[in-house]
C-alpha cells in the first residue's frame, strides 16, 4: 500500500503550499471602516399646523376692533367741524358742541352708536379699555382736571398722539390737541375702544 501512495505525497504537499500562498489577502482598514450607505426615505412634506383655538380667538378679537373705515369717516367729519364754537349742552353743528356732545354727534352720525349724553355716563360705556401706548384712531379719550376729581372732558384719538375735541369757548371750540401737552398728559384718565360696539358691515 505504501509504495502506491508514495508518488502522491509530493503532489499533496505542492497543493497545500499553493493554497497557503494564495490565502486571504489583508483587508484595507479604510474600506473596512466605511459604513454602508443606506438610502434614507424622502421625508413627506410637513403639513401646516392647525391654528389653536386661542390664536383663532385672538384673530377674531383683533378683527372685531379693526374698523378703519369707520374711524376714518369719524375723523374726517371731525376735521370738517374744526372751528365750530363751543356751547355748553350743544350737540349739533348749528348750535355748537360741548365735549360729550361733539363725541356723541360723530359716533351717532358715522358709526350709528348712541353714546350717553354726559362724560360721567359715557366713561361707563361697556367697551374695551385701551392703554396710552395702544391707542388707535377712533378711540375715545377721557380726561379730568390735572388728575383731580371725576371725568370732566372727552375727545377722540386721531393718531400721531393727537386728538380732536370741543374745548372751552375760550379755547376756540372744536380743535386738535397733542397728548404730549403737559396739561392733557396729566389730565388723561383712560381710553375706550367704543368702535368695538359698531355693527359689522356698517
DOVEX-167337 format. One record per residue (C-alpha): x, y, z. Coordinates in steps of 0.05 Angstrom, whole numbers, plus 5000, padded with zeros to 4 digits. Example, Ala and Ser with C-alpha at 12.3 -4.5 7.8 and 13.67 -1.06 7.14 Angstrom:
<nodes>
524649105156 527349795143 
</nodes>
This chain:
<nodes>
500050005000 505650505019 509150434952 502650624916 501751274957 508951494952 508251864886 502152254913 505852564972 509753094933 503353284896 499453364961 504953804990 505154254929 497554344931 497854525006 503555024995 499855354937 493655414980 497555765035 500956234987 494256464957 490756525025 486157115044 489157805029 489458325085 483358785086 484459525075 482659885140 479460475103 474760005067 473159615129 471360245169 466860555116 459660455137 454860215085 450860765050 443460695066 438661105026 434061505071 426861555053 424862235027 421162595084 413962755070 412363495063 410763785130 403463965136 401864655164 399964655237 392764755253 391565425288 389865355361 383165595390 386966145427 390166415364 383466395327 380166765384 385667285384 384867395309 377367455317 378067965373 383168365333 378668365271 372768585314 376569235331 379569345262 374669855235 379070365199 373570595150 369170805209 374971135245 376971495182 369871755169 369171985242 375872355239 374372655171 367772945195 371273185258 376273565216 370673895178 367874145243 374374455269 372875165290 365575025308 364275435371 363775125439 356975125471 355174815537 349874275524 350774345448 350573735405 349973975333 353974385282 348474915283 348575035358 355774855372 358474295416 360774155485 365873585492 360973005501 356173295450 361673305398 363972585411 356772345412 355072705348 360772395309 359471685333 352071735321 352872035252 358471595225 358070945265 350870905287 352870875360 348671245411 353071465468 350771745535 350072495537 354772655595 362072475603 360572155670 355871665636 360071605573 366171355612 361870785639 360370505568 361869765563 367769785515 374969525519 379869955557 386070175518 392770395546 396271025520 401370625481 395970205446 391470765422 388470715353 384671255313 377471275336 378771105409 375171565458 379571915509 377272155578 380472695620 379573035687 382573665717 390073515720 388972845754 384073125805 376772935811 372072565764 371972555689 370573235660 372573205587 372572745527 375772725458 377272255400 384271995385 386272145312 393371845311 400372125318 399072265392 393672775375 386272815390 380373225367 375373515416 370874105431 374674515482 372175125520 369575745486 375976095508 380075575470 376175635405 371375055406 372874445363 380474365354 386273875352 391073805411 397073375428 397372855483 404573075493 401973735521 403373755595 396273935614 392973375574 398272875593 397073005667 389473025658 388872365619 384671845655 383271275607 381371085536 376070625509 375270285441 367970475431 368170265358 368169545382 360669645391 359569835318 355169365278 359468955229 358569175157 356369875173 
</nodes>
